[in-house]
Amino acid sequence: MTINENLIRDKLANNLEVLEEGLTLVETELQLSNDFGSGGRIDILAKDEFGQYVVIELKKNDQAESPLVH
């Protein structure tokens, strides 16, 4: 079964308590930009119980899905 990063992001965003109790979702796939024309995305932006922003970045490695060969 192939699991893509979007599925992982959505499941995690809906269950932030598995990372830390008190996290609340602010946004997923938040687009960033700057004055130089480059930008990026934050996979999950949340806030902790103290109101501090928490950035959650996901990185999926396809090699982790490959069966072990001996």
PDB file of N, CA, C, O and CB in Angstrom:
ATOM      1  N   MET A   1       0.842  -1.174   0.000  1.00  0.00           N
ATOM      2  CA  MET A   1       0.000   0.000   0.000  1.00  0.00           C
ATOM      3  C   MET A   1       0.895   1.248   0.000  1.00  0.00           C
ATOM      4  O   MET A   1       1.828   1.349   0.796  1.00  0.00           O
ATOM      5  CB  MET A   1      -0.962  -0.008   1.224  1.00  0.00           C
ATOM      6  N   THR A   2       0.604   2.175  -0.883  1.00  0.00           N
ATOM      7  CA  THR A   2       1.362   3.413  -0.969  1.00  0.00           C
ATOM      8  C   THR A   2       0.637   4.501  -0.185  1.00  0.00           C
ATOM      9  O   THR A   2      -0.545   4.762  -0.407  1.00  0.00           O
ATOM     10  CB  THR A   2       1.564   3.837  -2.445  1.00  0.00           C
ATOM     11  N   ILE A   3       1.348   5.117   0.714  1.00  0.00           N
ATOM     12  CA  ILE A   3       0.796   6.219   1.505  1.00  0.00           C
ATOM     13  C   ILE A   3       1.527   7.479   1.090  1.00  0.00           C
ATOM     14  O   ILE A   3       2.753   7.551   1.173  1.00  0.00           O
ATOM     15  CB  ILE A   3       0.935   5.961   3.054  1.00  0.00           C
ATOM     16  N   ASN A   4       0.773   8.473   0.644  1.00  0.00           N
ATOM     17  CA  ASN A   4       1.438   9.698   0.224  1.00  0.00           C
ATOM     18  C   ASN A   4       1.497  10.708   1.368  1.00  0.00           C
ATOM     19  O   ASN A   4       0.826  10.559   2.389  1.00  0.00           O
ATOM     20  CB  ASN A   4       0.722  10.305  -0.983  1.00  0.00           C
ATOM     21  N   GLU A   5       2.308  11.730   1.168  1.00  0.00           N
ATOM     22  CA  GLU A   5       2.526  12.731   2.210  1.00  0.00           C
ATOM     23  C   GLU A   5       1.240  13.486   2.563  1.00  0.00           C
ATOM     24  O   GLU A   5       1.040  13.862   3.718  1.00  0.00           O
ATOM     25  CB  GLU A   5       3.596  13.716   1.766  1.00  0.00           C
ATOM     26  N   ASN A   6       0.370  13.707   1.570  1.00  0.00           N
ATOM     27  CA  ASN A   6      -0.886  14.416   1.842  1.00  0.00           C
ATOM     28  C   ASN A   6      -1.772  13.657   2.811  1.00  0.00           C
ATOM     29  O   ASN A   6      -2.398  14.259   3.683  1.00  0.00           O
ATOM     30  CB  ASN A   6      -1.640  14.659   0.550  1.00  0.00           C
ATOM     31  N   LEU A   7      -1.832  12.341   2.667  1.00  0.00           N
ATOM     32  CA  LEU A   7      -2.632  11.523   3.581  1.00  0.00           C
ATOM     33  C   LEU A   7      -2.059  11.595   4.992  1.00  0.00           C
ATOM     34  O   LEU A   7      -2.806  11.744   5.960  1.00  0.00           O
ATOM     35  CB  LEU A   7      -2.686  10.056   3.098  1.00  0.00           C
ATOM     36  N   ILE A   8      -0.760  11.492   5.110  1.00  0.00           N
ATOM     37  CA  ILE A   8      -0.102  11.584   6.419  1.00  0.00           C
ATOM     38  C   ILE A   8      -0.375  12.952   7.044  1.00  0.00           C
ATOM     39  O   ILE A   8      -0.719  13.044   8.222  1.00  0.00           O
ATOM     40  CB  ILE A   8       1.428  11.344   6.285  1.00  0.00           C
ATOM     41  N   ARG A   9      -0.217  14.021   6.244  1.00  0.00           N
ATOM     42  CA  ARG A   9      -0.458  15.388   6.720  1.00  0.00           C
ATOM     43  C   ARG A   9      -1.885  15.545   7.247  1.00  0.00           C
ATOM     44  O   ARG A   9      -2.098  16.079   8.336  1.00  0.00           O
ATOM     45  CB  ARG A   9      -0.200  16.403   5.590  1.00  0.00           C
ATOM     46  N   ASP A  10      -2.849  15.080   6.475  1.00  0.00           N
ATOM     47  CA  ASP A  10      -4.247  15.247   6.871  1.00  0.00           C
ATOM     48  C   ASP A  10      -4.584  14.457   8.129  1.00  0.00           C
ATOM     49  O   ASP A  10      -5.276  14.962   9.013  1.00  0.00           O
ATOM     50  CB  ASP A  10      -5.165  14.822   5.739  1.00  0.00           C
ATOM     51  N   LYS A  11      -4.100  13.226   8.216  1.00  0.00           N
ATOM     52  CA  LYS A  11      -4.339  12.408   9.425  1.00  0.00           C
ATOM     53  C   LYS A  11      -3.702  13.059  10.653  1.00  0.00           C
ATOM     54  O   LYS A  11      -4.317  13.123  11.718  1.00  0.00           O
ATOM     55  CB  LYS A  11      -3.776  10.972   9.236  1.00  0.00           C
ATOM     56  N   LEU A  12      -2.473  13.538  10.500  1.00  0.00           N
ATOM     57  CA  LEU A  12      -1.772  14.163  11.612  1.00  0.00           C
ATOM     58  C   LEU A  12      -2.449  15.476  12.014  1.00  0.00           C
ATOM     59  O   LEU A  12      -2.608  15.755  13.202  1.00  0.00           O
ATOM     60  CB  LEU A  12      -0.302  14.410  11.244  1.00  0.00           C
ATOM     61  N   ALA A  13      -2.844  16.277  11.029  1.00  0.00           N
ATOM     62  CA  ALA A  13      -3.502  17.558  11.313  1.00  0.00           C
ATOM     63  C   ALA A  13      -4.795  17.355  12.103  1.00  0.00           C
ATOM     64  O   ALA A  13      -5.170  18.201  12.915  1.00  0.00           O
ATOM     65  CB  ALA A  13      -3.799  18.305  10.004  1.00  0.00           C
ATOM     66  N   ASN A  14      -5.467  16.243  11.864  1.00  0.00           N
ATOM     67  CA  ASN A  14      -6.714  15.950  12.577  1.00  0.00           C
ATOM     68  C   ASN A  14      -6.498  15.244  13.902  1.00  0.00           C
ATOM     69  O   ASN A  14      -7.450  14.998  14.641  1.00  0.00           O
ATOM     70  CB  ASN A  14      -7.606  15.113  11.717  1.00  0.00           C
ATOM     71  N   ASN A  15      -5.239  14.914  14.207  1.00  0.00           N
ATOM     72  CA  ASN A  15      -4.918  14.197  15.447  1.00  0.00           C
ATOM     73  C   ASN A  15      -3.638  14.742  16.065  1.00  0.00           C
ATOM     74  O   ASN A  15      -2.738  13.974  16.406  1.00  0.00           O
ATOM     75  CB  ASN A  15      -4.776  12.684  15.180  1.00  0.00           C
ATOM     76  N   LEU A  16      -3.548  16.049  16.210  1.00  0.00           N
ATOM     77  CA  LEU A  16      -2.330  16.685  16.709  1.00  0.00           C
ATOM     78  C   LEU A  16      -1.955  16.246  18.123  1.00  0.00           C
ATOM     79  O   LEU A  16      -0.799  16.375  18.526  1.00  0.00           O
ATOM     80  CB  LEU A  16      -2.492  18.178  16.680  1.00  0.00           C
ATOM     81  N   GLU A  17      -2.912  15.734  18.866  1.00  0.00           N
ATOM     82  CA  GLU A  17      -2.620  15.318  20.243  1.00  0.00           C
ATOM     83  C   GLU A  17      -1.625  14.168  20.303  1.00  0.00           C
ATOM     84  O   GLU A  17      -1.042  13.919  21.359  1.00  0.00           O
ATOM     85  CB  GLU A  17      -3.899  14.914  20.946  1.00  0.00           C
ATOM     86  N   VAL A  18      -1.415  13.453  19.181  1.00  0.00           N
ATOM     87  CA  VAL A  18      -0.403  12.391  19.192  1.00  0.00           C
ATOM     88  C   VAL A  18       0.999  12.972  19.268  1.00  0.00           C
ATOM     89  O   VAL A  18       1.934  12.283  19.677  1.00  0.00           O
ATOM     90  CB  VAL A  18      -0.535  11.510  17.946  1.00  0.00           C
ATOM     91  N   LEU A  19       1.155  14.236  18.878  1.00  0.00           N
ATOM     92  CA  LEU A  19       2.449  14.906  18.987  1.00  0.00           C
ATOM     93  C   LEU A  19       2.612  15.597  20.326  1.00  0.00           C
ATOM     94  O   LEU A  19       3.636  15.467  20.997  1.00  0.00           O
ATOM     95  CB  LEU A  19       2.616  15.913  17.868  1.00  0.00           C
ATOM     96  N   GLU A  20       1.577  16.337  20.698  1.00  0.00           N
ATOM     97  CA  GLU A  20       1.625  17.086  21.950  1.00  0.00           C
ATOM     98  C   GLU A  20       0.211  17.486  22.342  1.00  0.00           C
ATOM     99  O   GLU A  20      -0.550  18.009  21.527  1.00  0.00           O
ATOM    100  CB  GLU A  20       2.539  18.339  21.821  1.00  0.00           C
ATOM    101  N   GLU A  21      -0.123  17.238  23.575  1.00  0.00           N
ATOM    102  CA  GLU A  21      -1.435  17.632  24.078  1.00  0.00           C
ATOM    103  C   GLU A  21      -1.546  19.158  24.069  1.00  0.00           C
ATOM    104  O   GLU A  21      -0.596  19.851  24.433  1.00  0.00           O
ATOM    105  CB  GLU A  21      -1.671  17.072  25.511  1.00  0.00           C
ATOM    106  N   GLY A  22      -2.681  19.674  23.661  1.00  0.00           N
ATOM    107  CA  GLY A  22      -2.907  21.109  23.671  1.00  0.00           C
ATOM    108  C   GLY A  22      -2.631  21.805  22.356  1.00  0.00           C
ATOM    109  O   GLY A  22      -2.854  23.010  22.245  1.00  0.00           O
ATOM    110  N   LEU A  23      -2.145  21.070  21.338  1.00  0.00           N
ATOM    111  CA  LEU A  23      -1.929  21.682  20.035  1.00  0.00           C
ATOM    112  C   LEU A  23      -3.264  21.900  19.334  1.00  0.00           C
ATOM    113  O   LEU A  23      -4.148  21.046  19.381  1.00  0.00           O
ATOM    114  CB  LEU A  23      -1.001  20.811  19.170  1.00  0.00           C
ATOM    115  N   THR A  24      -3.399  23.047  18.687  1.00  0.00           N
ATOM    116  CA  THR A  24      -4.588  23.318  17.885  1.00  0.00           C
ATOM    117  C   THR A  24      -4.148  23.685  16.473  1.00  0.00           C
ATOM    118  O   THR A  24      -3.160  24.393  16.278  1.00  0.00           O
ATOM    119  CB  THR A  24      -5.451  24.457  18.517  1.00  0.00           C
ATOM    120  N   LEU A  25      -4.885  23.202  15.517  1.00  0.00           N
ATOM    121  CA  LEU A  25      -4.566  23.427  14.111  1.00  0.00           C
ATOM    122  C   LEU A  25      -4.870  24.867  13.726  1.00  0.00           C
ATOM    123  O   LEU A  25      -5.940  25.390  14.036  1.00  0.00           O
ATOM    124  CB  LEU A  25      -5.350  22.456  13.212  1.00  0.00           C
ATOM    125  N   VAL A  26      -3.917  25.503  13.047  1.00  0.00           N
ATOM    126  CA  VAL A  26      -4.119  26.834  12.478  1.00  0.00           C
ATOM    127  C   VAL A  26      -4.401  26.691  10.988  1.00  0.00           C
ATOM    128  O   VAL A  26      -5.389  27.223  10.481  1.00  0.00           O
ATOM    129  CB  VAL A  26      -2.878  27.748  12.725  1.00  0.00           C
ATOM    130  N   GLU A  27      -3.514  25.960  10.281  1.00  0.00           N
ATOM    131  CA  GLU A  27      -3.683  25.805   8.840  1.00  0.00           C
ATOM    132  C   GLU A  27      -2.781  24.700   8.318  1.00  0.00           C
ATOM    133  O   GLU A  27      -1.732  24.420   8.897  1.00  0.00           O
ATOM    134  CB  GLU A  27      -3.387  27.123   8.112  1.00  0.00           C
ATOM    135  N   THR A  28      -3.190  24.077   7.228  1.00  0.00           N
ATOM    136  CA  THR A  28      -2.325  23.147   6.509  1.00  0.00           C
ATOM    137  C   THR A  28      -1.968  23.766   5.166  1.00  0.00           C
ATOM    138  O   THR A  28      -2.719  24.570   4.614  1.00  0.00           O
ATOM    139  CB  THR A  28      -3.014  21.757   6.321  1.00  0.00           C
ATOM    140  N   GLU A  29      -0.802  23.374   4.651  1.00  0.00           N
ATOM    141  CA  GLU A  29      -0.334  23.861   3.358  1.00  0.00           C
ATOM    142  C   GLU A  29      -0.303  25.390   3.280  1.00  0.00           C
ATOM    143  O   GLU A  29      -0.743  25.981   2.294  1.00  0.00           O
ATOM    144  CB  GLU A  29      -1.214  23.311   2.257  1.00  0.00           C
ATOM    145  N   LEU A  30       0.214  26.010   4.321  1.00  0.00           N
ATOM    146  CA  LEU A  30       0.316  27.467   4.370  1.00  0.00           C
ATOM    147  C   LEU A  30       1.400  27.932   3.398  1.00  0.00           C
ATOM    148  O   LEU A  30       2.567  27.569   3.539  1.00  0.00           O
ATOM    149  CB  LEU A  30       0.628  27.955   5.816  1.00  0.00           C
ATOM    150  N   GLN A  31       1.007  28.730   2.418  1.00  0.00           N
ATOM    151  CA  GLN A  31       1.936  29.234   1.409  1.00  0.00           C
ATOM    152  C   GLN A  31       2.708  30.424   1.972  1.00  0.00           C
ATOM    153  O   GLN A  31       2.121  31.349   2.533  1.00  0.00           O
ATOM    154  CB  GLN A  31       1.180  29.636   0.114  1.00  0.00           C
ATOM    155  N   LEU A  32       4.025  30.390   1.816  1.00  0.00           N
ATOM    156  CA  LEU A  32       4.895  31.470   2.257  1.00  0.00           C
ATOM    157  C   LEU A  32       5.490  32.173   1.043  1.00  0.00           C
ATOM    158  O   LEU A  32       5.712  31.544   0.008  1.00  0.00           O
ATOM    159  CB  LEU A  32       6.012  30.935   3.182  1.00  0.00           C
ATOM    160  N   SER A  33       5.742  33.443   1.161  1.00  0.00           N
ATOM    161  CA  SER A  33       6.422  34.172   0.096  1.00  0.00           C
ATOM    162  C   SER A  33       7.332  35.206   0.739  1.00  0.00           C
ATOM    163  O   SER A  33       7.233  35.488   1.934  1.00  0.00           O
ATOM    164  CB  SER A  33       5.401  34.847  -0.879  1.00  0.00           C
ATOM    165  N   ASN A  34       8.222  35.768  -0.076  1.00  0.00           N
ATOM    166  CA  ASN A  34       9.079  36.836   0.430  1.00  0.00           C
ATOM    167  C   ASN A  34       9.343  37.838  -0.683  1.00  0.00           C
ATOM    168  O   ASN A  34       8.926  37.620  -1.821  1.00  0.00           O
ATOM    169  CB  ASN A  34      10.411  36.268   0.984  1.00  0.00           C
ATOM    170  N   ASP A  35      10.019  38.918  -0.377  1.00  0.00           N
ATOM    171  CA  ASP A  35      10.268  39.995  -1.332  1.00  0.00           C
ATOM    172  C   ASP A  35      11.197  39.588  -2.478  1.00  0.00           C
ATOM    173  O   ASP A  35      11.282  40.304  -3.476  1.00  0.00           O
ATOM    174  CB  ASP A  35      10.852  41.177  -0.613  1.00  0.00           C
ATOM    175  N   PHE A  36      11.884  38.469  -2.356  1.00  0.00           N
ATOM    176  CA  PHE A  36      12.825  38.037  -3.380  1.00  0.00           C
ATOM    177  C   PHE A  36      12.196  37.074  -4.383  1.00  0.00           C
ATOM    178  O   PHE A  36      12.869  36.601  -5.298  1.00  0.00           O
ATOM    179  CB  PHE A  36      14.023  37.387  -2.733  1.00  0.00           C
ATOM    180  N   GLY A  37      10.904  36.782  -4.211  1.00  0.00           N
ATOM    181  CA  GLY A  37      10.199  35.935  -5.163  1.00  0.00           C
ATOM    182  C   GLY A  37      10.214  34.457  -4.845  1.00  0.00           C
ATOM    183  O   GLY A  37       9.500  33.679  -5.476  1.00  0.00           O
ATOM    184  N   SER A  38      11.013  34.063  -3.882  1.00  0.00           N
ATOM    185  CA  SER A  38      11.006  32.648  -3.511  1.00  0.00           C
ATOM    186  C   SER A  38       9.952  32.439  -2.429  1.00  0.00           C
ATOM    187  O   SER A  38       9.450  33.396  -1.840  1.00  0.00           O
ATOM    188  CB  SER A  38      12.419  32.181  -3.018  1.00  0.00           C
ATOM    189  N   GLY A  39       9.638  31.226  -2.187  1.00  0.00           N
ATOM    190  CA  GLY A  39       8.634  30.934  -1.165  1.00  0.00           C
ATOM    191  C   GLY A  39       8.684  29.472  -0.800  1.00  0.00           C
ATOM    192  O   GLY A  39       9.636  28.763  -1.126  1.00  0.00           O
ATOM    193  N   GLY A  40       7.679  29.046  -0.142  1.00  0.00           N
ATOM    194  CA  GLY A  40       7.602  27.659   0.276  1.00  0.00           C
ATOM    195  C   GLY A  40       6.265  27.410   0.939  1.00  0.00           C
ATOM    196  O   GLY A  40       5.369  28.254   0.915  1.00  0.00           O
ATOM    197  N   ARG A  41       6.150  26.241   1.529  1.00  0.00           N
ATOM    198  CA  ARG A  41       4.924  25.850   2.211  1.00  0.00           C
ATOM    199  C   ARG A  41       5.251  25.273   3.568  1.00  0.00           C
ATOM    200  O   ARG A  41       6.270  24.608   3.752  1.00  0.00           O
ATOM    201  CB  ARG A  41       4.130  24.841   1.378  1.00  0.00           C
ATOM    202  N   ILE A  42       4.375  25.536   4.510  1.00  0.00           N
ATOM    203  CA  ILE A  42       4.427  24.863   5.808  1.00  0.00           C
ATOM    204  C   ILE A  42       3.366  23.775   5.744  1.00  0.00           C
ATOM    205  O   ILE A  42       2.204  24.053   5.449  1.00  0.00           O
ATOM    206  CB  ILE A  42       4.182  25.870   7.028  1.00  0.00           C
ATOM    207  N   ASP A  43       3.765  22.533   6.021  1.00  0.00           N
ATOM    208  CA  ASP A  43       2.809  21.426   5.957  1.00  0.00           C
ATOM    209  C   ASP A  43       1.679  21.610   6.960  1.00  0.00           C
ATOM    210  O   ASP A  43       0.503  21.547   6.602  1.00  0.00           O
ATOM    211  CB  ASP A  43       3.518  20.096   6.209  1.00  0.00           C
ATOM    212  N   ILE A  44       2.041  21.837   8.218  1.00  0.00           N
ATOM    213  CA  ILE A  44       1.038  22.034   9.271  1.00  0.00           C
ATOM    214  C   ILE A  44       1.509  23.168  10.166  1.00  0.00           C
ATOM    215  O   ILE A  44       2.636  23.159  10.661  1.00  0.00           O
ATOM    216  CB  ILE A  44       0.807  20.721  10.103  1.00  0.00           C
ATOM    217  N   LEU A  45       0.637  24.136  10.366  1.00  0.00           N
ATOM    218  CA  LEU A  45       0.900  25.214  11.317  1.00  0.00           C
ATOM    219  C   LEU A  45      -0.105  25.062  12.447  1.00  0.00           C
ATOM    220  O   LEU A  45      -1.312  25.001  12.213  1.00  0.00           O
ATOM    221  CB  LEU A  45       0.799  26.640  10.638  1.00  0.00           C
ATOM    222  N   ALA A  46       0.399  25.001  13.669  1.00  0.00           N
ATOM    223  CA  ALA A  46      -0.445  24.821  14.841  1.00  0.00           C
ATOM    224  C   ALA A  46      -0.039  25.835  15.902  1.00  0.00           C
ATOM    225  O   ALA A  46       0.943  26.560  15.743  1.00  0.00           O
ATOM    226  CB  ALA A  46      -0.340  23.373  15.389  1.00  0.00           C
ATOM    227  N   LYS A  47      -0.798  25.875  16.971  1.00  0.00           N
ATOM    228  CA  LYS A  47      -0.432  26.654  18.153  1.00  0.00           C
ATOM    229  C   LYS A  47      -0.460  25.718  19.349  1.00  0.00           C
ATOM    230  O   LYS A  47      -1.280  24.804  19.436  1.00  0.00           O
ATOM    231  CB  LYS A  47      -1.396  27.876  18.364  1.00  0.00           C
ATOM    232  N   ASP A  48       0.477  25.979  20.283  1.00  0.00           N
ATOM    233  CA  ASP A  48       0.504  25.171  21.495  1.00  0.00           C
ATOM    234  C   ASP A  48      -0.399  25.800  22.553  1.00  0.00           C
ATOM    235  O   ASP A  48      -1.044  26.819  22.307  1.00  0.00           O
ATOM    236  CB  ASP A  48       1.951  25.028  22.028  1.00  0.00           C
ATOM    237  N   GLU A  49      -0.436  25.191  23.711  1.00  0.00           N
ATOM    238  CA  GLU A  49      -1.327  25.652  24.778  1.00  0.00           C
ATOM    239  C   GLU A  49      -0.985  27.048  25.286  1.00  0.00           C
ATOM    240  O   GLU A  49      -1.793  27.669  25.975  1.00  0.00           O
ATOM    241  CB  GLU A  49      -1.286  24.684  25.926  1.00  0.00           C
ATOM    242  N   PHE A  50       0.216  27.551  24.949  1.00  0.00           N
ATOM    243  CA  PHE A  50       0.636  28.879  25.381  1.00  0.00           C
ATOM    244  C   PHE A  50       0.464  29.924  24.277  1.00  0.00           C
ATOM    245  O   PHE A  50       0.833  31.085  24.455  1.00  0.00           O
ATOM    246  CB  PHE A  50       2.087  28.842  25.835  1.00  0.00           C
ATOM    247  N   GLY A  51      -0.098  29.509  23.135  1.00  0.00           N
ATOM    248  CA  GLY A  51      -0.316  30.417  22.025  1.00  0.00           C
ATOM    249  C   GLY A  51       0.883  30.585  21.113  1.00  0.00           C
ATOM    250  O   GLY A  51       0.875  31.440  20.227  1.00  0.00           O
ATOM    251  N   GLN A  52       1.918  29.776  21.321  1.00  0.00           N
ATOM    252  CA  GLN A  52       3.118  29.835  20.474  1.00  0.00           C
ATOM    253  C   GLN A  52       2.896  29.007  19.205  1.00  0.00           C
ATOM    254  O   GLN A  52       2.319  27.920  19.252  1.00  0.00           O
ATOM    255  CB  GLN A  52       4.373  29.320  21.251  1.00  0.00           C
ATOM    256  N   TYR A  53       3.362  29.536  18.079  1.00  0.00           N
ATOM    257  CA  TYR A  53       3.234  28.798  16.828  1.00  0.00           C
ATOM    258  C   TYR A  53       4.147  27.583  16.825  1.00  0.00           C
ATOM    259  O   TYR A  53       5.252  27.609  17.366  1.00  0.00           O
ATOM    260  CB  TYR A  53       3.552  29.701  15.636  1.00  0.00           C
ATOM    261  N   VAL A  54       3.661  26.525  16.206  1.00  0.00           N
ATOM    262  CA  VAL A  54       4.420  25.284  16.039  1.00  0.00           C
ATOM    263  C   VAL A  54       4.365  24.932  14.555  1.00  0.00           C
ATOM    264  O   VAL A  54       3.281  24.786  13.989  1.00  0.00           O
ATOM    265  CB  VAL A  54       3.841  24.108  16.941  1.00  0.00           C
ATOM    266  N   VAL A  55       5.523  24.796  13.927  1.00  0.00           N
ATOM    267  CA  VAL A  55       5.612  24.434  12.521  1.00  0.00           C
ATOM    268  C   VAL A  55       5.936  22.945  12.438  1.00  0.00           C
ATOM    269  O   VAL A  55       6.893  22.470  13.049  1.00  0.00           O
ATOM    270  CB  VAL A  55       6.690  25.293  11.777  1.00  0.00           C
ATOM    271  N   ILE A  56       5.131  22.225  11.680  1.00  0.00           N
ATOM    272  CA  ILE A  56       5.333  20.780  11.525  1.00  0.00           C
ATOM    273  C   ILE A  56       5.582  20.505  10.047  1.00  0.00           C
ATOM    274  O   ILE A  56       4.715  20.739   9.204  1.00  0.00           O
ATOM    275  CB  ILE A  56       4.095  19.957  12.059  1.00  0.00           C
ATOM    276  N   GLU A  57       6.762  20.011   9.751  1.00  0.00           N
ATOM    277  CA  GLU A  57       7.149  19.687   8.380  1.00  0.00           C
ATOM    278  C   GLU A  57       7.252  18.180   8.235  1.00  0.00           C
ATOM    279  O   GLU A  57       7.847  17.508   9.078  1.00  0.00           O
ATOM    280  CB  GLU A  57       8.489  20.367   7.999  1.00  0.00           C
ATOM    281  N   LEU A  58       6.686  17.660   7.190  1.00  0.00           N
ATOM    282  CA  LEU A  58       6.718  16.223   6.935  1.00  0.00           C
ATOM    283  C   LEU A  58       7.663  15.930   5.786  1.00  0.00           C
ATOM    284  O   LEU A  58       7.683  16.650   4.787  1.00  0.00           O
ATOM    285  CB  LEU A  58       5.306  15.683   6.625  1.00  0.00           C
ATOM    286  N   LYS A  59       8.435  14.888   5.928  1.00  0.00           N
ATOM    287  CA  LYS A  59       9.311  14.415   4.869  1.00  0.00           C
ATOM    288  C   LYS A  59       9.122  12.911   4.761  1.00  0.00           C
ATOM    289  O   LYS A  59       9.349  12.173   5.720  1.00  0.00           O
ATOM    290  CB  LYS A  59      10.809  14.790   5.144  1.00  0.00           C
ATOM    291  N   LYS A  60       8.707  12.472   3.589  1.00  0.00           N
ATOM    292  CA  LYS A  60       8.479  11.053   3.359  1.00  0.00           C
ATOM    293  C   LYS A  60       9.603  10.531   2.471  1.00  0.00           C
ATOM    294  O   LYS A  60       9.937  11.142   1.456  1.00  0.00           O
ATOM    295  CB  LYS A  60       7.077  10.797   2.710  1.00  0.00           C
ATOM    296  N   ASN A  61      10.169   9.422   2.852  1.00  0.00           N
ATOM    297  CA  ASN A  61      11.240   8.795   2.106  1.00  0.00           C
ATOM    298  C   ASN A  61      10.692   7.529   1.474  1.00  0.00           C
ATOM    299  O   ASN A  61      10.287   6.612   2.188  1.00  0.00           O
ATOM    300  CB  ASN A  61      12.463   8.491   3.014  1.00  0.00           C
ATOM    301  N   ASP A  62      10.670   7.458   0.137  1.00  0.00           N
ATOM    302  CA  ASP A  62      10.134   6.287  -0.536  1.00  0.00           C
ATOM    303  C   ASP A  62      10.926   5.022  -0.241  1.00  0.00           C
ATOM    304  O   ASP A  62      10.391   3.919  -0.354  1.00  0.00           O
ATOM    305  CB  ASP A  62      10.099   6.525  -2.014  1.00  0.00           C
ATOM    306  N   GLN A  63      12.187   5.164   0.135  1.00  0.00           N
ATOM    307  CA  GLN A  63      12.983   3.986   0.474  1.00  0.00           C
ATOM    308  C   GLN A  63      12.420   3.278   1.701  1.00  0.00           C
ATOM    309  O   GLN A  63      12.596   2.068   1.848  1.00  0.00           O
ATOM    310  CB  GLN A  63      14.443   4.380   0.720  1.00  0.00           C
ATOM    311  N   ALA A  64      11.749   4.009   2.577  1.00  0.00           N
ATOM    312  CA  ALA A  64      11.184   3.396   3.777  1.00  0.00           C
ATOM    313  C   ALA A  64      10.073   2.426   3.417  1.00  0.00           C
ATOM    314  O   ALA A  64       9.765   1.529   4.202  1.00  0.00           O
ATOM    315  CB  ALA A  64      10.657   4.468   4.732  1.00  0.00           C
ATOM    316  N   GLU A  65       9.461   2.583   2.245  1.00  0.00           N
ATOM    317  CA  GLU A  65       8.401   1.690   1.810  1.00  0.00           C
ATOM    318  C   GLU A  65       8.933   0.416   1.157  1.00  0.00           C
ATOM    319  O   GLU A  65       8.217  -0.581   1.055  1.00  0.00           O
ATOM    320  CB  GLU A  65       7.496   2.411   0.853  1.00  0.00           C
ATOM    321  N   SER A  66      10.177   0.452   0.720  1.00  0.00           N
ATOM    322  CA  SER A  66      10.738  -0.684   0.005  1.00  0.00           C
ATOM    323  C   SER A  66      10.985  -1.845   0.961  1.00  0.00           C
ATOM    324  O   SER A  66      11.440  -1.647   2.087  1.00  0.00           O
ATOM    325  CB  SER A  66      12.041  -0.286  -0.703  1.00  0.00           C
ATOM    326  N   PRO A  67      10.684  -3.045   0.507  1.00  0.00           N
ATOM    327  CA  PRO A  67      10.957  -4.208   1.373  1.00  0.00           C
ATOM    328  C   PRO A  67      12.458  -4.397   1.543  1.00  0.00           C
ATOM    329  O   PRO A  67      13.242  -4.055   0.657  1.00  0.00           O
ATOM    330  CB  PRO A  67      10.319  -5.499   0.786  1.00  0.00           C
ATOM    331  N   LEU A  68      12.841  -4.934   2.665  1.00  0.00           N
ATOM    332  CA  LEU A  68      14.254  -5.208   2.924  1.00  0.00           C
ATOM    333  C   LEU A  68      14.695  -6.386   2.059  1.00  0.00           C
ATOM    334  O   LEU A  68      13.996  -7.393   1.955  1.00  0.00           O
ATOM    335  CB  LEU A  68      14.503  -5.505   4.438  1.00  0.00           C
ATOM    336  N   VAL A  69      15.848  -6.242   1.452  1.00  0.00           N
ATOM    337  CA  VAL A  69      16.398  -7.318   0.623  1.00  0.00           C
ATOM    338  C   VAL A  69      17.659  -7.819   1.304  1.00  0.00           C
ATOM    339  O   VAL A  69      18.566  -7.049   1.618  1.00  0.00           O
ATOM    340  CB  VAL A  69      16.699  -6.831  -0.846  1.00  0.00           C
ATOM    341  N   HIS A  70      17.696  -9.109   1.523  1.00  0.00           N
ATOM    342  CA  HIS A  70      18.868  -9.723   2.165  1.00  0.00           C
ATOM    343  C   HIS A  70      19.588 -10.606   1.202  1.00  0.00           C
ATOM    344  O   HIS A  70      20.600 -11.211   1.555  1.00  0.00           O
ATOM    345  CB  HIS A  70      18.471 -10.521   3.398  1.00  0.00           C
TER     346      HIS A  70
END
